[in-house]
């Protein structure tokens, strides 16, 4: 009975495991001929997992599962309001990213049945690491996501850049995993256990702080926070656009929420040992991301540096602590990934002569050739930039407020500087779309991609007061206790 109860408590992951194993068998039998069907079913399975997470969120209770008297008396797995909210958004973003990838996969001759399976198992890993209540579960979840991501980055077999992206991601990811494991070993040695409750109750010691630093390094790599961001621009540029749309949304919010959950739950009582470390990483991420993007001409590299900068803003909320930062980090990352998904959908929608656009110049005069896409991208770019009254402004306001109330005014001022600098490359994209003369006509837009642009634009459209208030109210319930 306990096992059945545990499976029920892990319902979103149970759905993905059941689908993933069944789809693996179907794919082995049907091959690439049924890849379109598997992609649709995978998108539905991820949507069902997202719905299950939000249903559990509505119940408003924290539940532990998979307890073991020998390994983890408090449970290897724990669902809370915070992790359920993050999982719901993660699975929803993965579902939409997979849904809109069909046209790109067909045009790039990448339509293979393994693709939806890799996205499914990668999302499963993201959910596992979010619900981890033990360093062992955390590591299994991270590696499940990472191994799927390495293959996805190199999924375009006929592209040297894609192969290079996958290799770089794998090598640097292995280094980050080593740091994570070494840090976990130190934490285990100086706390006496791997469970989050055991770590939280352990006395602060020099060895524990060393382990904590290594853990932060490994987790920061997964979130692409500076100075562990070096893989991000190259992987974004080399990986297929549909893959990058997935990387920049579902794993992104999962990695940031995981870092927040580990800091708030496992190391919450040790906040004096890590608060300044997170604040410094936040400042570096905001500045390196903002200034790095100014020197880029590739749209995907600009978005890569933008993601680094935006992770830095989210880290302001984490540095503020659980009470002030829990809701803020969820609001900020939710609005960010929704807008980012729409931007990548717009990038996927724009093709010329069967080839995907790559540079800022390719956006010249877009308002004349694709006015709907151009207007949608305008709203989405304003949201990511945090320009009022787009919804992203409210997310940035939340993290700045958390930073000020926690006494880190200097970090908020760094964020304000990074926000001003970021206008340089965000407005450059807008200038190209609206002020430059139009180039050659674009190819016909895929319906599913255009739909994602429209939906994400409506979500972040300026002053949708009801939607923003609902998001703020839901996030407020997810404060880590």
Secondary structure, DSSP 8 states (H G I E B T S, - for coil): -HHHHHHHHTHHHHHHHHHHHHHHHHHHHHGGGGHHHHHHHHHHHHHHHHHHHHHHHHHT--EEES-BTTTBTT-SEEE-HHHHHHHHHHHHHHHHHHHTTHHHHHHTT---THHHHHHHHHHHHHHHHHTB-BHHHHHHHHHHHHHHHHHHHT--TT-HHHHHHHHHHHHHHHHHHHHHHHHHHHHHHHHS-SBHHHHHHS---HHHHHHHHHHHHHHHHHHT-TTS-HHHHHHHHHS-HHHHHHHTTHHHHHHHHHHHHIIIIISGGGHHHHHHHHHHHHHHHHHHHHHHHHT--BHHHHHHHHHHHHHHHHHHHHHT-HHHHHHHHHHHHHHHHHHHHHHHHHHHH-EETTEE--BGGGGTTHHHH-HHHHHHHHHHHHHHHT-TTSTHHHHHHHHHHHHHHTT-HHHHHHHHHHHHHHHHHHHHHHHHHHHS---S------HHHHHHHHHHHHHTSTT-HHHHHHHHHHHHTT---
